[in-house]
Amino acid sequence: MYIFLFLIGLWIVFDFCRGYRKVKGKTGYLLKNISIFLGVVLLLFLFGPFFLLSPLKIGHSSLKSGGITLFYPSSQESRGYEIFDMAKKAGEDNLKFYGKTKNIKILVVFSELDMLRFGAPPKAGGAGTVFGILVRDSKASENVIAHEMSHKNLSELSNTKTSSKFPRWFDEGLASYIGKMDNYKTLQDLKEDLDKGLYRRDIAEWKGIGGILQWLNITFINPNPRLIYGQSYLMVKHLFDKYGQNKVQELVAKAAKSDFDKSFLSVFGISVDDFHADFIKSL
């Protein structure tokens, strides 16, 4: 969404410069286009993907506790309080692993259109944006919110706007583990996927922006999200079960400041590829 807006912005600047060179009444042209630009920006802040940054949130109320600020439609007060309680519990789940959590803004939305206009995939139950977290009312749960909070906390540790410094299997798997989202796949399910050739043996190679694009492709374009979410969750669970939480926390601390694969080898004494092969054997 934000890349798309950036590209549109570049095209507008180019078109403006081209028109400015040709037009005779340059002052009028300039004032007209500045007015249009400011109007569009205002709409993006009031009703679009920059809503969480806007100081004015028309038709919305807020609840705040600790580092969590939740915005919800003012007409849905009781539901807002319910989801706020979920968010506070989700924050506690994250605190147990990360030791601290970043200040997070959460926006409750009630339709696919709202998910889209606020900057997230319309079918998602929850999604992180550059500015906070969107949660779909009908799919809101402590688990979903804890999952999205984990992404934010991981990106905060690595000083990035996204947690793309970590490979997708670990980022998503850790978020699902903290969110207790064990409903995607069982080990038996994954074994059957392996036998059928559905198991993604290349999942450990999905890193950086390319890894994000791979993930989005399987999640939304050629959808089979239960497979990769379940696979990544069980891979991370295998790490916790075999090495313990302290070791996983050590990995996160090291990898946030350096290369993930090197940090993985340093902490666990095994490469990512060998770990993945070991995990497959355990199935």
N, C-alpha and C positions, 0 to 999 in steps of 0.2 A: 504493500500500500504506500509506504513512505518513499520507496524508490520510484514508484509510479508518479507520485506527486512531484518528486524532485525533477523527473524527466519532463513533466508537463511545465514545471516552472522554467526549466532551461529553454523549452520551445517558446514560451511566452516572452521571455527576455529577448530571444533571437528575433521573434516576430515584431516586438516593440521597436528594437533598434533598426530593423529594416524599414518599418513604416515611418519612423522618425526622420530617417535620411531623405525620404521621398516627399513627405508632406510639406506644404507651404506654411500653414499656420501651426508652427511648432509649439507655441505656448498652449494653445487650446488642445492640441493633440496630447501634450504632456499631462495637462490637468485632467483631461477625460480619462486617460489610461491609469493615472495614479488613483483616481476615484474608484474605477472598476477594480483595480488591484486591492485597494484597502477594503472594499466591500466583500470581495472573495475571501480575503484573509479573515475578516470578521465572521463570516459564515463558517469557516473552518474551525474557528475557536468556539463559536456558540453551538454549532450543530454537527460538527465533523470530528476528524481524528485528533484535533488539538484541544478537544473539550476538557480533558483532565488538566490542561495548563491554564485554562480560562479562569480568571477571577470571578466571572459571572456565569453561573450555571442555572439557566432559566428552567424552572419547573422541577428542580432537584433540591433535596435536603442532604445533610451530611451527618455522619457519626464519626467520632474520633476517640481512640484509646491507644495509648502508647505510640507506636509508630504507624498505626493503621488508620487510614482515613477512608471511609466508605461513602460513596455518593449513590443515591437511589431516587427514583421519581417520587416527588412529595406525596402523590396520591397512593403510594404503596408503603406507607409507614410501617405497618406490622411486618410486612415481608422484609423491609429494610433491616429491622431489628433482628429478625431471624437469621438473615445472611450475615449480619455483623457478628453475631455470636459464633457462626461457623468460621468467620475470618479470624476471630480472636483465638479459637482453638487451633486453627491452621497455623497461626503465628507461633503458638506454643510448640507445635510439632516441628517447625523449622528451627526454633530456638534450641531444641534438644540436640540437633545435629550441628548447626552453624555456630552456636554459642551467642550469637547476636544476629539481629535481622535489620535490614535497611528500612527506612520509612517508605511505606508503600501506599499508593492510592488505588482504590478499587472502585470500579463503576459497574453497577447492576443494570443490565439491559433486559428488555422483554421481547425482543423479536430478532429474527435473522437480519432484517434491514438495519436495525440498530447496531448489531454486531459489525455489519459491513461499513456503515457510515462512520462508526467510531474507530475503524482501522483494524478489524480482525476478520478472519474467515467466517462467513455467515453461519456455517453448520457447527462451529466449535461450541463446546460447553463452557470453555474458559480459554482465555488467550492473553498473552503478555504483549504489550506494546512498548514503544520507547518510553512512554510516559506513565505507565502503570499496568493494571490488570483489568480486563473485562470479564464479567461473569454473567452467563445467561441464567435468568431467574429459574427457568424450568429444569435446568441441569445443575444448579448450584448445590454444592456440598462442601463439607470440610476437606474432603479428599481433593476435589478439583482445585480449590483455592490454595491448599497446601502445595499442590503440584506446581501451580503457577508462581507461588511465592518462592519456591526453591530456585526456579530459573532466575528470578530477580536477585536473590541472595548470591547465587553463583556468579552472576555477571558483576555484582558489586565487588566480590573478592578479587576478580581479575581486572577490575577497573575498565570494564567495557560496557557498552549499552546493551549488548547481548552476551550470552554465555558461549558464543561460538568458538572461544578459545579451547573449550572442551569438546571432544568428539560427541556426536549426537547420541550414540548409544549410552554414554555415561551421563550426559546432561539429562536426557529424558528418563533414563533408568533410575537415576538418583531422585529426580522429581517424583516419579511414580512410587518409589520406595518410601520416601518421606510422606507422600500422600496416601500411603497404605492402599495403593490401587492394584491389588492382587487379583482383580476380576478379569483381566485381559486374557491371561493364559495360565494354565497349570503346566508343570513339567511334562506331564503325560501328553498334553496338547502339543507342546513344543516338539516332543519326540515324534509325534505323528506328522507334524509339519516337516521335520527333518527327513523322515522316511518318504514323504511325498515330494520332496525336493522344493518345498516352499520356504524353508528356512533361509534367511539371508546371510550367507557366509561372508559377504563383503561388508557387513554392517560396521565392523571395527574400523573400516577405512573411510567412513563418512565423517569428514572433518571440515572445519571452517565454513565458509559461505557455500562451497560445493556440497558439504554434508547437509546443510540446512535445505538446499534445493532438492537434494535426494529425498530428504525426509518429507518435504512438502509434496513432492511428486507422489509418494506412496500414500501419504495421508489424505490428500485432497484430489489429485488429478487421476491417478490410478489406484483408487483407495483399497487398502488392506491394513488399516491402522491397528487392528487388534493384534496382528502378527508382530509388527515391529515394536509396538509399545509393550506387548507381553514379553517379547524376546529381550528387549533392553532392560525391562524391570527384573526379569529372572537372572540376567547376567550380573546386574548390580547386587541383587540379593545373594548370588553366589559369592561375591566378594565379601559381603557382610558376614555370611555364614562361615566362610573359610578363614577369613583374616580378622574379623571383628571391626566394630565401628571406629575405634581409635585409629586403626590403620587407614581406613577410608578417609577419615578426617585429615590424616597426615598427607594423603595423596592430594586432596583438594587444596590444602594449604600450599604444597609445593608446586602443583601444576598451575595454580593461579599466577605464579610468578615466573614459571619457566615452561619448557616443553612437556606436554602431557606424557608422551611415550617414555621419555627419559625419567620423568618423575615416577611413573608406574613401575618401571624396572627397579629404580632405587628403593621404593617403598616395599614392594612385594617380592623382589628378587626373581621376577619372571617378566618376560615381555608381554605386551598386549596380545600379540598373535598367539603366543604359547598359552596364555590364559584362556583365550577364546577357544583354542583347540581342546584345552582341558575341560572347559565348560561343555563343549559339544560331547566329549567322551562321557561326561557325567549324566547325560541324557540317556 
